[in-house]
């Protein structure tokens, strides 16, 4: 492989990241505006009611994909007939799951012991079918590296969803605003993706290779289902033990944490998987690409988490209001889980890009029950106990994932572990210093206290930059990637005409 190949792939990844990052910034602003408005129009109980249902409906969201989007993206070659078959498989799975949710709605209500939940399940069930129909449209655009189309689709769908939610909240002032938001997001997303794809699926027919794609997807789906259950067991446990109001508080803490992180984690996966998959046959190239990917992802994510940790009181007061003060300590405890969850994304990329979905499933079968058990035990400490147990469990899963991948020649697990721990430590110390200064300056007012805390945090990071070599290298690599992402590539020069031409 030539030396020119790696910079070219880095430029392609950065170009995709630029388009996705711009779209995510727009989505972030829309989501933030919607959250700010809805937090003042609805109650914690309204949010908790829908969150309790969403934790169950989300199981259908995982299964409706059935890992077939990852199969389509990772495949070295994908024929038109294979793509058609995958579309109809997703459509059939989505329809069956939507119907199954309607049938099981009374069971969900019985599990939580909360009246009115069954109707919410039935209203949200169509979103599963709509998202199932979107699956191969999104996978096709991702496979073709058409990140601008994906970004525009997501922004338009988010804008429509926020408009619907705020309108219903102003009209009714209840949880139906959140239901309408999810349905509008699914429908608008399907329409936009279909318009950009310009693809009408043909009838399903037998095609060589389809069964292999389904087997690949089945492993991914089983892994994702176990991962989803372990990530949402906190909501299930809190909802059953403490009720919808507690879920509302916990859910807003989690949303405020994940709102900025999802603008990084999700797009990073969209860009990284197709790029890394193209390196799966070259271990040396894959090692370079995965180390660069981890460095950029963790530096950006941990910077956002540490800033959020320091400014938590101001963030909650600004975007949620006074009735949500109890969110602050929960959100700070959840920051631990957010940091290691981002690190776990990189291990997931390795499993999928290298086609090791069977190995990933076996690892998930071992690791995720431990996370579920930790959350159940942590519930004895109330909502904060659940949040802390979740964070510690995610940390253990990250360590375990790297250990599981140790035999893969293309995965430099030891360096990934070392680099990751350095970044977590540096940003963790800076967040602790910033939060300490902010708390001790609380009498100065929220804005002044947050400013002092951020100043102390930046000073701590500056000292680390000067004294910690690995952190300095990570910061420089991330800066270079961001520079490539924001810089437009030069237009190719048109060939000059000659007298003969």
C-alpha distance (Angstrom), angle and dihedral (degrees) to the residues before:
residue distance angle dihedral
X1 . . .
X2 3.78 . .
X3 3.77 123.0 .
X4 3.77 88.3 -119.2
X5 3.81 93.0 62.9
X6 3.78 96.7 70.5
X7 3.82 97.1 52.4
X8 3.80 88.6 45.6
X9 3.79 91.3 54.5
X10 3.77 90.2 45.4
X11 3.79 89.1 53.5
X12 3.80 91.4 48.6
X13 3.79 90.9 49.5
X14 3.79 90.8 46.9
X15 3.80 91.5 48.3
X16 3.79 90.5 52.0
X17 3.79 90.2 45.5
X18 3.81 90.2 52.9
X19 3.79 93.1 56.3
X20 3.79 93.4 42.8
X21 3.81 93.3 44.8
X22 3.80 91.9 53.2
X23 3.78 90.7 49.9
X24 3.79 91.5 46.0
X25 3.79 90.9 50.8
X26 3.80 89.2 55.4
X27 3.80 91.3 46.3
X28 3.78 90.6 48.1
X29 3.79 92.2 54.4
X30 3.81 91.0 47.1
X31 3.80 92.8 48.1
X32 3.78 91.6 46.2
X33 3.79 91.9 49.8
X34 3.79 90.6 48.2
X35 3.80 92.8 47.8
X36 3.79 91.9 48.6
X37 3.79 92.6 50.5
X38 3.80 97.0 41.9
X39 3.82 93.5 46.3
X40 3.80 87.5 62.1
X41 3.80 96.1 42.2
X42 3.82 98.8 44.6
X43 3.81 135.8 45.1
X44 3.82 130.3 -118.3
X45 3.81 87.2 -107.9
X46 3.83 90.8 58.2
X47 3.79 91.2 52.8
X48 3.80 91.4 43.6
X49 3.80 93.3 51.0
X50 3.80 93.3 54.9
X51 3.81 92.7 39.8
X52 3.81 91.0 55.7
X53 3.81 89.9 53.3
X54 3.80 94.0 41.7
X55 3.81 90.4 56.6
X56 3.83 87.7 61.2
X57 3.81 98.2 36.9
X58 3.79 87.7 50.4
X59 3.80 88.6 69.1
X60 3.78 86.6 65.6
X61 3.80 89.3 47.6
X62 3.80 90.1 58.1
X63 3.80 95.2 44.9
X64 3.81 95.8 45.1
X65 3.82 88.5 65.0
X66 3.84 90.5 46.8
X67 3.79 88.1 -169.5
X68 3.81 89.9 -74.7
X69 3.79 93.5 124.3
X70 3.82 89.9 57.6
X71 3.81 89.5 45.7
X72 3.81 91.0 53.5
X73 3.81 93.1 47.2
X74 3.80 96.4 45.2
X75 3.83 97.4 44.6
X76 3.80 114.2 109.5
X77 3.82 89.4 -141.4
X78 3.81 129.8 14.9
X79 3.80 121.6 -172.0
X80 3.80 124.6 -149.7
X81 3.80 91.0 -112.2
X82 3.80 92.4 50.7
X83 3.78 89.6 52.1
X84 3.82 91.1 49.5
X85 3.79 90.5 50.6
X86 3.79 92.3 49.9
X87 3.81 90.5 51.6
X88 3.79 93.0 54.5
X89 3.78 91.7 44.5
X90 3.80 89.9 54.5
X91 3.81 90.7 45.6
X92 3.80 93.0 51.7
X93 3.79 93.1 46.0
X94 3.80 90.9 48.4
X95 3.80 93.4 50.4
X96 3.80 92.3 48.7
X97 3.79 92.0 48.6
X98 3.80 93.6 48.0
X99 3.79 89.8 52.0
X100 3.80 90.6 45.8
X101 3.80 91.4 53.8
X102 3.80 90.8 53.2
X103 3.79 91.0 51.0
X104 3.82 93.2 46.2
X105 3.81 96.0 44.7
X106 3.84 94.0 103.5
X107 3.81 89.6 52.9
X108 3.79 90.9 55.3
X109 3.79 90.1 51.5
X110 3.79 90.5 48.6
X111 3.83 92.3 50.0
X112 3.79 93.0 55.9
X113 3.80 95.9 33.2
X114 3.81 89.6 -136.7
X115 3.81 122.3 134.2
X116 3.80 117.7 -128.0
X117 3.80 97.4 27.8
X118 3.81 95.4 109.4
X119 3.81 92.3 62.3
X120 3.81 90.6 50.3
X121 3.83 90.4 52.7
X122 3.81 90.9 51.2
X123 3.80 92.3 49.1
X124 3.82 93.1 50.3
X125 3.83 95.6 45.0
X126 3.86 95.0 86.3
X127 3.81 89.5 60.1
X128 3.81 88.4 67.9
X129 3.80 91.6 57.5
X130 3.82 93.1 45.2
X131 3.79 91.7 51.2
X132 3.81 90.7 46.5
X133 3.80 89.6 56.7
X134 3.84 88.8 51.5
X135 3.80 95.1 52.5
X136 3.81 101.5 89.9
X137 3.79 93.5 37.0
X138 3.79 88.6 58.2
X139 3.80 93.0 42.1
X140 3.81 91.6 51.3
X141 3.80 93.2 51.8
X142 3.81 90.5 46.8
X143 3.80 92.9 48.4
X144 3.81 89.9 51.9
X145 3.84 90.3 47.9
X146 3.82 90.8 -120.6
X147 3.77 93.5 152.6
X148 3.80 95.2 155.3
X149 3.79 90.7 60.8
X150 3.79 90.5 49.0
X151 3.79 92.0 48.7
X152 3.80 94.6 49.7
X153 3.81 91.5 47.1
X154 3.79 92.4 51.5
X155 3.80 94.1 46.7
X156 3.80 94.5 49.7
X157 3.81 92.0 46.2
X158 3.81 91.2 49.0
X159 3.81 92.1 49.5
X160 3.79 91.7 51.4
X161 3.81 91.5 47.3
X162 3.81 94.1 50.5
X163 3.81 91.7 47.1
X164 3.81 91.3 51.7
X165 3.81 93.0 46.4
X166 3.80 95.4 49.6
X167 3.81 91.9 44.9
X168 3.81 92.4 52.4
X169 3.81 91.4 43.8
X170 3.80 91.4 53.5
X171 3.80 90.6 46.9
X172 3.80 101.5 41.9
X173 3.80 106.8 9.1
X174 3.82 95.6 -146.6
X175 3.81 143.8 97.7
X176 3.83 93.0 -72.7
X177 3.79 86.9 82.7
X178 3.82 89.3 66.1
X179 3.81 92.0 45.6
X180 3.80 90.9 51.2
X181 3.79 90.0 48.9
X182 3.80 93.2 58.2
X183 3.80 94.5 44.7
X184 3.81 92.4 48.2
X185 3.81 91.3 48.1
X186 3.82 91.9 53.0
X187 3.81 95.4 45.8
X188 3.80 96.7 44.2
X189 3.80 90.7 45.6
X190 3.80 92.3 53.5
X191 3.80 92.7 49.5
X192 3.80 94.1 48.5
X193 3.81 95.3 46.2
X194 3.79 91.8 48.7
X195 3.81 91.7 49.6
X196 3.80 92.7 51.3
X197 3.81 94.2 44.3
X198 3.81 95.7 52.6
X199 3.78 87.5 -157.8
X200 3.79 127.4 133.3
X201 3.82 110.7 -165.7
X202 3.78 115.7 -123.7
X203 3.76 125.4 -139.4
X204 3.81 117.0 -69.8
X205 3.81 115.0 -98.6
X206 3.76 136.5 166.6
X207 3.79 110.3 -81.2
X208 3.78 131.8 174.7
X209 3.78 112.6 -108.4
X210 3.80 97.4 23.9
X211 3.80 93.1 105.8
X212 3.81 89.9 52.9
X213 3.79 90.2 53.0
X214 3.80 90.4 49.5
X215 3.81 91.5 50.7
X216 3.79 90.0 49.6
X217 3.80 90.2 48.0
X218 3.78 92.8 47.0
X219 3.79 91.3 58.3
X220 3.80 90.7 47.8
X221 3.82 91.8 47.1
X222 3.79 93.6 51.0
X223 3.80 90.3 48.3
X224 3.81 92.7 47.3
X225 3.79 91.7 48.1
X226 3.79 92.5 53.6
X227 3.78 89.7 45.0
X228 3.79 91.8 49.5
X229 3.78 93.3 49.5
X230 3.79 91.5 50.0
X231 3.81 91.9 47.4
X232 3.80 92.9 49.4
X233 3.77 100.8 37.8
X234 3.81 86.7 94.8
X235 3.81 91.0 63.4
X236 3.80 92.0 45.5
X237 3.80 92.9 49.3
X238 3.81 94.7 45.7
X239 3.81 92.5 45.2
X240 3.79 93.6 51.3
X241 3.80 96.0 41.5
X242 3.80 104.4 34.5
X243 3.84 107.8 18.4
X244 3.78 137.9 -122.1
X245 3.82 97.4 -55.5
X246 3.82 91.2 58.8
X247 3.81 89.7 47.0
X248 3.81 88.6 51.0
X249 3.81 92.0 55.2
X250 3.80 93.8 43.2
X251 3.79 91.4 45.1
X252 3.81 93.8 52.1
X253 3.82 89.7 49.3
X254 3.80 89.8 51.3
X255 3.80 92.2 44.8
X256 3.79 93.7 50.9
X257 3.80 88.5 51.2
X258 3.79 96.4 44.6
X259 3.81 96.3 40.6
X260 3.81 93.6 78.8
X261 3.80 93.7 30.7
X262 3.79 94.4 53.4
X263 3.79 87.8 56.8
X264 3.82 86.2 64.1
X265 3.81 107.6 28.2
X266 3.79 99.2 48.8
X267 3.82 97.9 44.4
X268 3.80 90.5 42.6
X269 3.81 89.3 57.1
X270 3.82 91.1 47.1
X271 3.80 90.4 54.3
X272 3.80 99.8 35.2
X273 3.82 101.1 50.0
X274 3.83 98.6 58.2
X275 3.81 91.2 40.9
X276 3.81 94.6 47.8
X277 3.81 91.9 43.6
X278 3.78 88.5 62.2
X279 3.81 88.6 58.7
X280 3.80 96.8 49.4
X281 3.82 93.3 106.6
X282 3.81 94.2 50.2
X283 3.84 110.9 63.2
X284 3.81 94.8 -172.9
X285 3.80 92.5 51.7
X286 3.81 91.0 45.2
X287 3.81 91.6 52.6
X288 3.77 91.7 52.8
X289 3.78 92.9 46.2
X290 3.81 96.0 47.1
X291 3.81 93.4 48.6
X292 3.79 91.0 50.2
X293 3.80 90.6 46.1
X294 3.80 93.6 50.9
X295 3.79 92.2 47.4
X296 3.78 94.2 52.0
X297 3.81 95.2 42.3
X298 3.80 96.9 47.6
X299 3.80 95.0 42.6
X300 3.80 91.9 53.7
X301 3.81 95.5 40.8
X302 3.79 96.2 45.2
X303 3.79 91.4 46.8
X304 3.82 89.1 55.1
X305 3.82 93.4 45.1
X306 3.79 94.5 48.4
X307 3.80 91.2 48.7
X308 3.80 90.9 49.2
X309 3.82 90.8 48.5
X310 3.80 91.4 54.1
X311 3.81 96.5 45.1
X312 3.83 98.3 36.8
X313 3.85 97.0 122.3
X314 3.81 92.6 50.6
X315 3.81 93.2 44.0
X316 3.81 93.4 51.6
X317 3.81 93.8 45.2
X318 3.81 91.9 48.0
X319 3.78 101.2 45.0
X320 3.80 104.2 26.7
X321 3.79 107.4 24.2
X322 3.78 136.8 -132.8
X323 3.81 95.6 -54.5
X324 3.81 89.6 67.6
X325 3.84 100.5 56.8
X326 3.82 91.0 120.8
X327 3.82 88.5 66.5
X328 3.85 93.0 73.8
X329 3.84 100.8 75.7
X330 3.80 92.2 39.5
X331 3.80 92.1 52.1
X332 3.80 92.2 49.1
X333 3.80 92.2 52.0
X334 3.82 90.3 47.8
X335 3.81 90.3 56.1
X336 3.82 88.2 79.4
X337 3.79 90.7 59.4
X338 3.80 91.9 45.0
X339 3.80 91.9 55.9
X340 3.79 96.4 51.6
X341 3.80 93.1 38.3
X342 3.80 88.0 61.9
X343 3.81 90.2 49.8
X344 3.79 89.1 51.5
X345 3.80 90.4 57.3
X346 3.81 89.3 68.5
X347 3.80 92.5 55.4
X348 3.80 88.3 49.6
X349 3.81 90.0 53.6
X350 3.81 89.5 54.4
X351 3.79 93.7 51.8
X352 3.82 94.9 47.4
X353 3.82 100.1 38.0
X354 3.81 90.9 50.5
X355 3.81 92.0 46.4
X356 3.84 93.3 -116.3
X357 3.78 95.4 136.5
X358 3.80 93.1 134.0
X359 3.79 90.7 55.6
X360 3.79 90.0 46.6
X361 3.80 90.5 53.2
X362 3.80 91.3 52.4
X363 3.78 90.9 49.0
X364 3.80 90.9 49.3
X365 3.80 91.5 50.4
X366 3.79 88.0 57.1
X367 3.80 101.7 38.7
X368 3.80 106.8 37.0
X369 3.81 97.8 59.3
X370 3.80 86.6 57.6
X371 3.81 89.8 55.7
X372 3.80 91.8 48.3
X373 3.80 90.9 49.7
X374 3.81 91.5 49.9
X375 3.81 91.7 53.3
X376 3.81 92.7 48.3
X377 3.81 90.7 50.8
X378 3.81 91.2 44.8
X379 3.82 91.3 55.7
X380 3.80 87.1 78.0
X381 3.81 85.0 74.7
X382 3.79 93.8 54.0
X383 3.81 124.5 -122.8
X384 3.81 93.1 -29.7
X385 3.79 89.8 50.1
X386 3.80 90.6 54.1
X387 3.81 91.7 48.7
X388 3.80 93.0 49.6
X389 3.79 94.1 45.8
X390 3.80 90.6 49.9
X391 3.81 91.4 53.1
X392 3.80 93.9 49.1
X393 3.80 90.9 46.3
X394 3.81 92.7 52.6
X395 3.81 89.6 50.1
X396 3.82 91.1 54.4
X397 3.82 90.5 48.3
X398 3.81 90.5 54.0
X399 3.81 92.2 52.0
X400 3.80 89.8 46.5
X401 3.80 93.5 50.1
X402 3.79 92.8 55.2
X403 3.80 90.9 46.8
X404 3.82 89.9 51.0
X405 3.81 91.3 52.1
X406 3.81 94.2 48.4
X407 3.83 93.6 105.1
X408 3.83 93.4 55.5
X409 3.80 108.0 103.1
X410 3.81 91.1 -154.7
X411 3.82 94.2 55.2
X412 3.85 117.0 75.9
X413 3.80 93.7 -156.1
X414 3.81 97.0 168.5
X415 3.80 93.3 54.3
X416 3.81 91.1 42.5
X417 3.81 89.6 54.1
X418 3.80 93.9 47.0
X419 3.80 94.8 45.6
X420 3.80 91.6 45.8
X421 3.81 94.3 50.1
X422 3.79 91.6 49.1
X423 3.79 92.1 53.4
X424 3.81 93.8 44.4
X425 3.81 91.1 49.4
X426 3.80 96.0 47.3
X427 3.78 95.7 46.5
X428 3.81 91.5 40.2
X429 3.80 92.2 55.1
X430 3.80 91.3 46.0
X431 3.82 90.9 50.6
X432 3.80 91.3 49.5
X433 3.80 92.0 50.1
X434 3.79 92.2 46.2
X435 3.81 94.2 48.2
X436 3.81 91.0 46.9
X437 3.79 92.8 52.9
X438 3.82 91.3 43.9
X439 3.81 92.7 50.9
X440 3.80 93.9 47.1
X441 3.81 89.0 50.4
X442 3.81 94.2 50.1
X443 3.81 93.9 118.1
X444 3.81 89.0 64.5
X445 3.82 90.9 67.8
X446 3.79 131.9 -96.2
X447 3.80 96.9 -80.1
X448 3.82 95.8 46.8
X449 3.81 92.1 43.6
X450 3.80 91.5 50.6
X451 3.81 91.6 47.8
X452 3.81 92.0 51.5
X453 3.79 90.8 46.9
X454 3.80 93.0 50.6
X455 3.81 90.2 47.8
X456 3.80 90.9 53.8
X457 3.79 90.0 46.5
X458 3.81 93.0 52.3
X459 3.80 90.7 47.8
X460 3.81 89.8 53.2
X461 3.81 91.0 50.4
X462 3.82 90.7 48.9
X463 3.80 90.7 54.4
X464 3.82 89.7 48.4
X465 3.81 90.5 50.1
X466 3.79 90.4 55.4
X467 3.80 96.9 43.6
X468 3.83 108.6 29.9
X469 3.81 111.7 68.6
X470 3.82 97.1 -165.1
X471 3.79 92.0 49.6
X472 3.80 90.7 49.7
X473 3.82 90.7 51.2
X474 3.82 91.1 48.7
X475 3.79 92.2 49.7
X476 3.80 91.6 50.3
X477 3.81 93.2 47.5
X478 3.80 91.0 50.1
X479 3.79 92.2 47.2
X480 3.79 90.3 51.6
X481 3.81 91.8 49.7
X482 3.80 92.1 49.1
X483 3.80 89.4 48.3
X484 3.79 90.2 53.8
X485 3.79 90.7 46.2
X486 3.80 95.8 53.3
X487 3.80 96.2 40.0
X488 3.77 115.6 86.6
X489 3.80 113.9 -131.7
X490 3.82 114.7 -112.9
X491 3.76 116.0 -97.7
X492 3.78 114.3 -109.1
X493 3.76 112.4 -103.6
X494 3.78 116.6 -112.5
X495 3.80 113.1 -119.6
X496 3.77 113.7 -102.6
X497 3.75 117.7 -112.6
X498 3.77 116.1 -118.2
X499 3.71 130.9 -161.1
X500 3.79 88.5 -99.7
X501 3.79 95.3 47.1
